[in-house]
């Protein structure tokens, strides 16, 4: 059973790093707050926890610092870039279905 919850990562006090190497480009964010959303983007829960989010060209992984075995991964089903001013005013919305290592 796949997760029907989209996990939003609040970057409160967080940071990011990027590694570029050909087609293996990765963007990594760190966060200390996680919000779980339902299909209608309503907040279901909020947790204070350290999390790393890794984004590649086609997929996203969410890795909790204290529970590395609980990593959620998913391929993009849709990407919308809504930038009025490049990387200054706007947002990127990534849609995915996240699964744990069991496929649930």
N, C-alpha and C positions, 0 to 999 in steps of 0.2 A: 504494500500500500504506500503510495507516494504522499509526501507532505502537501497539504493544501494551504499551508501557511507560508507566506512570504515573509522573510525575516529582514527587517530594516535595521541597519546598524547606525546608531547615532555616533557621530564622530566627535563627541564631547571630549575635549582635551586629547584627542587622538592625533594621529599623524599618518603619513603615507610614504612609501618608498617605491621606486620603479626600477626594474631591471630590463634593459633592452638588449636583445640579442637575436636579431633576425625575426623569425616567426615565433620565437619563444618569449615574446614580450609579455611581462607580467607587471601588474600594478598591485601593490600591497598596501592595505589600509590597516591601521590598528585602532581599536575602539575600546572604551570602557563602559559602554552601555548598549544593550540590545533590546529591541522592541519586536515582538511577534505580532504580525498583522494577519487578519483573515482575508478571504477573497475580495471583500469590499473595502479593504484597506483600513479597517477599524482595528485599533490597538487592542490586542487580547492580553498581553502581558508586557512588563518592563522589568529587565534585570540589570543590575550593576555587575558586570563581568568583563574581563579582558578577552577580546576576540580579535583574530586576524582575518581579514577578508582578502582573498587573492582573486584578481580578475585577469583573465586572458582574453584573447580575441573572441573566443566562442563559449567560454564557461566561467563559472564563479564557484569559489569554495569558501565556506565559513568555518573557521577553525577556532573553537574555544580554547583558551590558554590552559585551563585546568582540566579539560576533558578532551584531549587530542583525538581519542577514539570516537568522539561524537561529531566528527566533521560532516558537514552537509555540503553536497556538490550538486551542480546542475548545469546543463547546457542552456544557452540563451534560446528562448522561444520568440522574443521580440526585443528590439533595441530602438528607442526613440531619443533623438538628440534635439533638445529644444533650447538652443543657445541664441539669445538675442545679441549678445556680445561675447565673442569666443572666450571661454574659460573664465568669464568675469560675471556675467549675468545670464543665468539659465540653469538647466539641469539635464541630466541624462537619466532615462528611466530604462531599467533592464528587467525584463520579465523572464522568469525561469520557474521550473518546478524542482525544488530541492529534495534530495534523497540522502539517507545515511548509507553506510557501507553495506547494509543488508538490502538496500533498494527500497526501504520503507520511507 
